[in-house]
Amino acid sequence: MAKRKIQKTPEQILKQFIENKNKLDFTKNHREELRKFGVLNRKGDRTLKKYYCRYDNELSRLATEYLEAAGGKMTDKFNRCIGTILQHEGGYVNNPNDPGGETNMGISKRSYPKEDIKNMTIGRAKEIYFRDYWTPCGCENIGDIKLALALFDSAVNCGVGTALKWLIPNCTLKGYTFRRLSYYFAIVQKNPKLQEFLRNWFDRSMDCLEANI
């Protein structure tokens, strides 16, 4: 008798995808893992950029599938954290030195070209945050709400793929914050024009560490 295939829920698929991603460190020992995603050519060129692009797209698809199955309801934990995110991001800005370009409440034109950024509502911003950042990062399943907030805030500021890279096994809030700050200092060293944003990045990292939520 043939084995009956067990159908996984969207939530299980999403969790498994994130766990598999955290095991990859992009070294030669993991080429077979990368080939599974169809992004590693024989010479190993242009791997990271293609991988992250495909990874983020897949997370977005799985998150949407999960939200549809769950009814797309925002959770209490999410609502406790979203206020900090909105406070960090502020209102409408269009700074030519900001890599994200035109931005409102953290939603950038570069990431969401079809959205009316200037007239973005809080309700619409929350929908995007819950669908594209909170859920793909698995924040709901993290016991420490401050760590969930730090992961969520990092995903909004740096991207889901980057934020999840710092979520190592047995991750602590202080350890996560250290890796996050190290990332900010590194990118400023590579691009001094980003120096003006460093204080803000540092402050928001500390806010997550000391949040009263």
C-alpha positions, 0 to 999 in steps of 0.5 A, a space after each residue: 500500500 502506498 504511503 499517504 502523503 501528509 498535507 502540511 499547513 501553510 504555517 508548517 511550510 513557512 516555519 520549515 522554510 525559515 528553519 532551513 534558511 537559518 542553516 545556510 551560511 553560503 560556504 562551499 559546504 552548502 552548495 547543494 543546499 543552494 542548488 535546491 533553490 536553483 540559484 547557484 551556477 557551476 562557477 558559484 557567481 552571483 549567488 547571494 543576490 539571486 538567492 535572497 531575491 528568490 528567498 524573499 519572494 518565496 517568503 512573501 508567497 508563503 506568508 500570503 498563503 498562511 494569512 489566507 488560511 488563518 483569516 489574515 487576523 492581526 494578533 495581540 502580540 503584533 498590535 503590542 509591537 506595531 506601535 514601536 515600529 510606527 514610532 521609529 519610522 515616523 511619517 512621510 520623508 523623501 531623502 535622496 540619500 535614503 536607499 529606500 527612496 520615498 518612504 512613509 511609516 517605513 513603507 518605501 516606494 522602492 519596495 512597493 512601487 504600486 502603493 500611494 506612499 505619500 497618502 499611506 494610511 496607518 491601516 494600510 501600513 499595518 496590513 503590509 507589516 503584518 503580511 510581509 514582515 511579521 508573519 514571514 519572520 515567524 515573530 508570533 512563534 517567538 516566546 520573548 516579545 522583545 526579541 520578536 519586536 527586535 526581529 520585526 523592527 530589523 525586518 522593516 529596516 533591513 529586510 526579512 532575509 537580513 533580519 532572519 540571518 541574525 536569528 541563530 539557534 538559542 538566540 538571545 535579545 542581547 546577542 541579536 542586538 549585537 549582530 544587528 548593530 555590527 551590521 549597521 557599522 559595517 554598511 556605514 564603513 562601506 558607504 560613508 553617505 549612510 553615516 547620517 542614519 547611524 544614530 537613528 539605527 542605533 537608537 531604534 535598536 536600543 529601543 527594542 532592547 529596552 521596550 516596555 511592551 
